């Protein structure tokens, strides 16, 4: 079944329902096929063409001939497809750049975290004997009770070593490690 002939120009310019319906039926499929030359997704093609008809009806465009109308429809389809492609390109670049920035930030965060951890370990290794042993066990997520049992000391002594060691670590690392990170790692 072939598409109906386009309505006369004077009917189109009145934008009555019958004329608009006939115009749509006559040009919709050919314009979607034309749009497919630019866009790979058929749904995008349909959206572009529907948008053109919607614009045409809302703005009640004026034409001097059916050929002018036809040229308008094809030229507008061409332009909107290119605009759609540019928009998609911008979106893709934004996604790519966002991913790159996130990956770089992730990498830098981990490098920073590793450097801070190395500084912390070095600072812990510089603590006095028992205090150093307590902090090594703290890094292994041992509780005060477990540390006390492992080192054969009381829980109160463990707390005392932790308090003493914490003060020494803050003093040693305050210019190197941000206080927030140090507080996070020394939560005990």
N, C-alpha and C positions, 0 to 999 in steps of 0.2 A: 504494500500500500504506500503510495507516495504522499508526501506532505502537501497539504492544501496550498493553493496559490495565495501569495500575500494579499491582504485586503488593499483596496485602493488607498492612495495616499491621504485623501481627505478623511477617510474613516480612521486611519491611523492617527492623524493629527487631532481628532476628536477624543482619542484615547477612550473610546467606549469599550465595554467588557468584551464584546464579540470581536472587535478589531484587534484588541490586545491579545486575546486568546489565539486568534488565527495567526497573528504575527509571531507569537511565541512558538506555536506548533510548527510554523514554517521554518524558523531560523534556529530554534534551540538545538536540535541534533547536529546540524552542520557546524554550528559554532562550537559545540562541545568537541566534535571531531577536530575542528581547527585548533582549539585550545590544547588538544592532546599532542599536537606537534611541539608544544613548549613544555607542558607539564606531564609528569609521568603518572600521577595519581588521577584517576578518572573522577573521583569525588571532588578533588580540587578544581578540575575542569568544569564540572557541573556548578560548583559554587561560584566560580568566576562568571559564568554565563548568566546564572540566575541573578547575580548582583548587577550585571549590566542591564537586564530587563527591569529590575526593580528601580534602578537609577533612571532609566528611560521613562518609566511610568510616573515616578515621583516628581521628576523635573519637567515633564511634558515637553521634551525636546521638540524643536521645530525643524522640519526638513523641507527642502524645495522639490525633492523627487524621491522615488523609491530607491534609485541608485545611490543617492546621498545617504539615505537611511541604511542601506546595505553596507556601504563603505564605512559608515559610522560604527555599525555593529562589529564588523571585522577588525577595524582599526582599534576600537576600544577593547575588543577581546585580546588582540595582540598586546596592547599596552598594559592591560591588567595582568596578563600572564607574566610579562616581564617584571612588573611590579611585585607580583607574588614570588617570583624567583629571587628577586633582590631581597625581599623580606625573609625568605627562607635562608638565603645566604647569610644575612645578618644574624639570624637566629642560630645558625650552625656555628658561625664564628664566635658568637657569644658563649655558646655551650663549650666549644673547644677552649676558648680563653679561660672560662670559668674553671674547667677541669684542669687546665695547666696551672692556674693560680692555686687551686686547691691542692694539687699534687705537690707543687713547690712548697706551699705552706706546711703541708703534712711532713714533707722531707725535712724542712728546716726545723719544725717543731721536734721531730725525733732526734735530729742532730743535737739540738739544744738540750733536750732532755738527757741524752746520752752524756753530753759534756758535763752537765750539772751533776749527774749521777757519779761520774768519774771524780769530780771535785769532792763530792760528798764522801765517797769511799776513801779518798786520800785523807780527808779531814778526820774521818773515823779512825783510820789507821794511825793517825798522829795522837790520838787520845791515850791517856795513861792505861796501863795493863787491863785491869778488871773492867774499867769503864768501856774500853775498846771491845772487850768480849761481849759485854751486855749489848752494845749497839750492833754488833755483828748479828747477834741472835734476834734483835729487834727487826733487822732487815729481812730476816727469815720468817717474819710474822709470828714469832713466838710470844706467848703471853708472859706477863710478869711471873706467874707461877711456874711456867715451863722454864723460863730463864733461871729462876731461883733454884729449881731442881737440877738443871744441867750444870750450873756453876757451884752448887752446894753452898748457896748463900740464902739469906732470908729475902722475902718479898720486899720488905722495907729497905734493905740494902740495894736491891735492884732499882727501886724507885729513886733512891738517893743517887746512885750512879747515873741514872737516866737524867735526873735534874742537873747534876754536875756536867755531864757530857753535852746536854742540850745547850747550856750556857756557853761552853767552850766552842761548840759547833757554830752557834749564832755569831760569836765573836770572830771566829776564823773565816766564816763564809759570808758575812754580811756585805762585803764589797764585791763579791764574786757572783753569788747566787741571789736572785730576787727573793725577798723575804717571803713572798707568797708561796713560791716553790719549796723553800726551806721548811716553812710551817707545814705544808702539805706532806712532805716526806718525813717530818719528825712528829707526826701525830701519834702520840702514844702516851 
